[in-house]
């Protein structure tokens, strides 16, 4: 493309007004765009170019308006009426301009978000160096797919309160969680908040991509091991198989209290029973008699203490046992996730049953079940 050496003239405007074919007009627009972006452009030349742009934004040919958008997306300080015309045009015209034109005002950006065109919202979310307040506004107003684009934009500045808002709005979104995990920087408080709800794959990726505190990284690794262990237990049907598994875990110091509590909260009663046998040195017959004697909760507490189960986990155990009794749960025929959900529901209402549980206790218990 040849660079124009002379100032634009009225003849240029006249030439466009004669309505030549779209190809010719597009080429002319590109030529004028190059001239407009030249640092040596005169004030008179700028005025003439802008007059031409005002004609082109009303052109009936989409291709011509697309050429104008492409020519101006990297420009500076375009008159606002031209900017408004471009951002309100068809998506093929507006999206490149919205994404790349750096001098969009805050008011322009807000108006694009408020218009609720998802593709235009995405173009905003892709803009370089989004401010913290615009990122927060997107998190407040936009749908999940737009917020996913925002999180993937590494240049966007996102505050901790914005991440918390996103998690509050979409607590179960795998897409949102994945985008957060793959983001290069993530506040530790947000990592702590989402870690227990991540899939094993995303937990591993979290360790790889983020410089996690040792306690969080260790907790993730331990949870992955526990979940894998309980998957093995699911395949076993006989008492002998379960007892052999428990024996291996016990002798290798891997029969942890969190694993034991997780097992009962997933409905794996047999694993839980044999774990208590080994940890409390109590015969299996006695363990079963204690667990299902509804009038002797104090004996269950004593059994848990003998097994060195932390007191903070007692409500989870009692909730799980109550669910088992209520629904006559058969571990081999029921969905363990559904069972765990029922346990969580019961934990949330456990305070009315005589236990004083604060929010931290509840969050801790649920994290061991999730």
C-alpha positions in Angstrom: 0.0 0.0 0.0 1.5 3.3 -1.1 1.7 6.1 1.5 -0.1 9.3 0.5 2.3 12.2 0.2 -0.2 15.1 -0.1 -3.0 16.4 2.0 -6.4 15.0 1.3 -8.7 17.2 -0.8 -12.3 17.9 -1.5 -11.9 15.7 -4.5 -11.4 12.7 -2.2 -14.8 13.3 -0.6 -16.4 13.8 -4.0 -14.9 10.5 -5.2 -16.5 8.6 -2.3 -19.8 10.4 -2.8 -20.0 9.1 -6.4 -20.7 5.6 -5.0 -18.2 3.5 -6.8 -18.1 -0.3 -6.1 -17.4 -1.6 -2.6 -13.9 -2.8 -3.5 -12.8 0.7 -4.7 -14.4 2.4 -1.6 -12.7 -0.1 0.7 -9.3 0.6 -0.9 -9.8 4.3 -0.6 -10.8 4.0 3.1 -7.7 2.0 3.8 -5.5 4.6 2.0 -7.1 7.4 4.0 -6.7 5.5 7.2 -3.0 5.2 6.6 -2.8 8.9 6.0 -4.9 9.6 9.1 -2.5 7.6 11.3 0.6 9.3 10.0 2.2 11.4 12.7 3.0 14.1 10.1 -0.7 14.7 9.2 -1.7 18.3 9.1 -4.7 19.7 11.0 -6.4 20.4 7.7 -5.8 16.9 6.5 -7.1 15.4 9.7 -10.3 17.4 9.3 -10.8 16.3 5.7 -10.1 12.6 6.7 -12.6 12.8 9.5 -15.2 14.3 7.2 -14.7 11.2 4.9 -15.0 8.9 7.8 -18.4 10.4 8.7 -19.6 9.6 5.2 -18.2 6.0 5.3 -19.8 5.1 8.7 -23.2 5.5 6.9 -22.2 3.5 3.9 -24.7 0.8 3.0 -21.8 -1.6 2.1 -20.8 -3.6 5.1 -17.4 -4.4 3.6 -16.6 -0.6 3.4 -17.5 -0.1 7.1 -15.4 -3.1 8.0 -12.5 -1.6 6.2 -13.0 1.6 8.1 -13.0 -0.2 11.4 -9.9 -2.1 10.6 -8.2 1.1 9.5 -9.1 3.0 12.7 -8.8 0.4 15.4 -5.2 1.4 16.2 -5.8 5.2 15.8 -5.8 7.8 18.6 -8.4 10.4 19.6 -11.0 9.8 16.9 -14.0 12.1 17.1 -16.6 10.7 19.4 -19.4 10.6 16.9 -17.3 8.3 14.6 -16.4 6.1 17.6 -20.1 5.8 18.6 -21.1 4.9 15.1 -18.4 2.1 14.9 -19.2 0.5 18.3 -22.9 0.5 17.5 -22.5 -1.1 14.1 -22.8 -4.7 13.1 -20.5 -7.1 14.9 -18.1 -7.6 12.0 -17.5 -3.8 12.1 -17.7 -3.2 15.9 -15.9 -6.1 17.5 -12.3 -5.4 16.2 -12.8 -1.7 17.0 -14.1 -2.4 20.5 -11.3 -4.8 21.3 -8.4 -2.7 20.0 -9.3 1.0 20.0 -7.4 2.2 23.1 -9.1 5.5 23.6 -12.6 4.2 24.3 -14.0 6.2 27.3 -15.3 4.6 30.4 -18.8 5.7 29.4 -18.4 4.0 26.0 -17.3 0.8 27.7 -20.1 0.9 30.2 -22.6 1.5 27.4 -21.3 -1.5 25.5 -21.7 -3.7 28.6 -25.1 -2.4 29.4 -26.3 -3.1 25.8 -26.1 -6.9 26.7 -24.7 -8.0 23.4 -22.6 -11.0 24.5 -20.1 -10.8 21.7 -19.5 -7.1 22.2 -19.1 -7.7 25.9 -16.5 -10.4 25.1 -14.6 -7.8 23.0 -14.6 -5.5 26.0 -13.3 -8.3 28.2 -10.5 -8.9 25.8 -9.2 -5.3 25.8 -5.7 -4.7 27.0 -5.0 -3.4 30.5 -8.6 -3.3 31.7 -8.9 -1.2 34.9 -10.0 -2.8 38.2 -13.3 -1.0 38.2 -14.2 -2.2 34.6 -13.2 -5.7 35.5 -15.5 -5.6 38.5 -18.3 -4.1 36.4 -18.0 -7.0 34.0 -18.1 -9.5 36.9 -21.3 -7.8 38.2 -23.2 -7.4 34.9 -22.0 -10.0 32.4 -22.9 -13.7 31.9 -20.5 -16.6 32.6 -19.0 -16.9 29.2 -17.9 -13.2 29.2 -16.5 -13.5 32.7 -14.5 -16.5 31.5 -13.0 -14.3 28.8 -12.1 -11.7 31.4 -10.3 -14.1 33.6 -8.3 -15.4 30.6 -7.2 -11.9 29.8 -3.8 -11.8 31.6 -3.6 -8.0 31.1 -6.9 -7.3 32.9 -6.4 -6.0 36.5 -8.7 -8.0 38.8 -9.0 -7.3 42.5 -9.6 -10.0 45.2 -13.1 -8.6 45.8 -13.9 -9.2 42.1 -12.7 -12.8 42.2 -14.9 -13.3 45.3 -17.9 -11.8 43.5 -17.3 -14.2 40.5 -17.1 -17.2 42.8 -20.3 -16.1 44.6 -22.1 -15.8 41.2 -20.8 -19.0 39.7 -19.8 -21.4 42.5 -20.3 -24.5 40.4 -18.9 -23.4 37.1 -16.1 -25.6 35.9 -15.2 -23.2 33.2 -14.8 -20.3 35.6 -12.7 -22.5 38.0 -10.5 -23.7 35.1 -9.9 -20.2 33.8 -8.9 -19.1 37.3 -6.5 -22.1 37.7 -4.9 -21.3 34.4 -4.5 -17.6 35.2 -0.9 -16.8 35.9 -1.6 -14.9 39.2 -4.4 -15.7 41.6 -4.8 -14.4 45.2 -4.0 -17.1 47.8 -7.4 -16.4 49.5 -9.2 -17.3 46.3 -7.1 -20.4 45.9 -8.0 -21.5 49.4 -11.6 -20.8 48.6 -11.9 -22.9 45.5 -9.3 -25.6 46.0 -11.7 -28.1 47.6 -14.2 -27.9 44.8 -11.7 -28.5 42.0 -11.4 -31.7 40.0 -8.2 -33.7 40.6 -6.9 -32.6 37.3 -7.4 -28.9 38.2 -5.9 -29.4 41.6 -2.7 -30.8 40.0 -2.6 -28.0 37.6 -3.0 -25.5 40.4 0.1 -26.9 42.1 2.0 -26.7 38.8 1.0 -23.2 37.8 1.0 -21.4 41.2 3.5 -20.9 43.9 1.3 -22.3 46.6 2.0 -22.1 50.3 3.3 -25.5 51.5 0.2 -26.2 53.6 -2.2 -25.7 50.7 -0.1 -27.8 48.3 0.3 -30.6 50.8 -3.5 -30.5 51.5 -4.2 -30.8 47.8 -1.9 -33.8 47.4 -3.4 -35.5 50.4 -6.9 -35.0 49.2 -6.1 -36.5 45.8 -4.6 -39.5 47.6 -7.7 -39.9 49.8 -10.1 -39.7 46.9 -8.0 -42.3 45.0 -8.1 -44.6 48.1 -11.8 -44.4 48.4 -12.2 -45.2 44.7 -10.3 -48.4 45.4 -12.6 -49.2 48.3 -15.6 -48.8 46.1 -14.5 -51.8 44.1 -14.3 -54.1 47.2 -17.3 -55.9 48.4 -16.1 -58.3 51.1 -15.1 -57.5 54.7 -11.8 -59.3 54.1 -10.9 -57.1 51.1 -11.8 -53.9 53.0 -9.9 -55.1 56.1 -6.8 -55.8 54.0 -6.9 -52.3 52.5 -7.3 -50.8 56.0 -4.4 -52.8 57.2 -2.1 -51.6 54.4 -3.1 -48.0 55.1 -2.6 -48.3 58.8 0.8 -49.9 58.6 2.0 -47.3 56.2 0.7 -44.4 58.4 -1.8 -43.4 55.7 -5.0 -44.1 57.6 -5.6 -40.4 58.5 -8.5 -38.9 60.3 -9.5 -36.9 57.3 -9.6 -40.0 55.1 -11.7 -41.9 57.7 -14.2 -39.0 58.0 -14.3 -38.6 54.3 -15.2 -42.3 53.9 -18.3 -42.1 56.2 -19.4 -38.8 54.6 -19.3 -40.5 51.2 -21.4 -43.4 52.6 -18.6 -46.0 52.7 -19.7 -47.4 56.1 -17.6 -50.6 55.9 -14.4 -48.7 55.3 -15.2 -46.4 58.2 -16.0 -49.3 60.5 -12.7 -51.1 59.9 -10.8 -47.9 60.1 -12.2 -47.4 63.6 -11.3 -51.0 64.4 -7.6 -50.3 63.7 -7.4 -46.8 65.1 -9.2 -47.5 68.4 -8.2 -51.1 68.8 -11.9 -52.1 69.2 -13.3 -55.4 67.7 -15.6 -55.0 64.6 -18.6 -56.4 66.4 -18.3 -53.8 69.2 -17.7 -51.0 66.7 -20.9 -51.9 64.8 -22.9 -52.2 68.1 -21.8 -48.7 69.2 -22.3 -46.9 65.9 -25.9 -48.0 65.6 -27.1 -47.7 69.1 -29.1 -44.5 68.8 -29.5 -44.0 72.5 -25.7 -44.1 73.2 -24.2 -41.1 71.3 -21.7 -40.7 74.1 -20.2 -44.1 73.3 -19.8 -43.1 69.7 -17.9 -40.0 70.9 -15.7 -42.1 73.1 -15.0 -44.4 70.2 -14.1 -41.5 68.0 -11.8 -40.1 70.7 -10.1 -43.5 71.0 -9.5 -43.4 67.3 -8.0 -39.9 67.5 -10.7 -38.4 65.3 -10.6 -34.6 66.0 -13.6 -33.2 67.8 -14.2 -30.7 65.0 -15.1 -33.6 62.8 -17.6 -35.2 65.1 -20.6 -33.3 63.6 -19.8 -34.7 60.1 -19.6 -38.3 61.5 -22.9 -37.9 63.3 -24.6 -36.3 60.3 -23.4 -39.2 58.1 -24.6 -41.9 60.5 -28.0 -40.1 60.8 -28.4 -40.1 57.0 -27.5 -43.8 56.8 -30.1 -44.6 59.4 -32.7 -42.4 57.8 -32.4 -43.6 54.2 -31.2 -47.2 54.8 -28.2 -46.3 52.6 -26.7 -49.1 50.5 -23.2 -48.0 49.4 -23.1 -50.4 46.5 -26.4 -49.3 45.0 -26.4 -45.5 45.7 -24.5 -42.5 44.4 -21.9 -41.4 46.9 -22.0 -37.8 45.7 -25.7 -37.6 46.4 -25.1 -39.1 49.8 -22.4 -36.5 50.6 -24.8 -33.8 49.5 -27.3 -35.0 52.1 -24.6 -35.1 54.8 -23.6 -31.5 53.9 -27.3 -30.4 54.2 -27.5 -32.0 57.7 -24.2 -30.4 58.8 -25.6 -27.0 57.8 -28.5 -27.5 60.2 -26.5 -29.3 62.9 -26.4 -26.3 65.2 -30.0 -26.9 66.1 -29.1 -30.4 67.3 -27.1 -29.2 70.3 -23.7 -28.5 68.7 -22.4 -25.0 68.5 -20.8 -24.8 65.1 -19.4 -21.5 63.8 -18.9 -20.7 60.1 -15.3 -21.8 60.1 -16.2 -25.2 61.5 -18.9 -25.7 58.9 -16.5 -24.7 56.0 -13.9 -27.0 57.4 -16.2 -30.0 57.6 -17.6 -29.4 54.1 -14.1 -29.1 52.7 -13.3 -32.6 53.9 -16.4 -34.0 52.2 -16.3 -32.1 48.9 
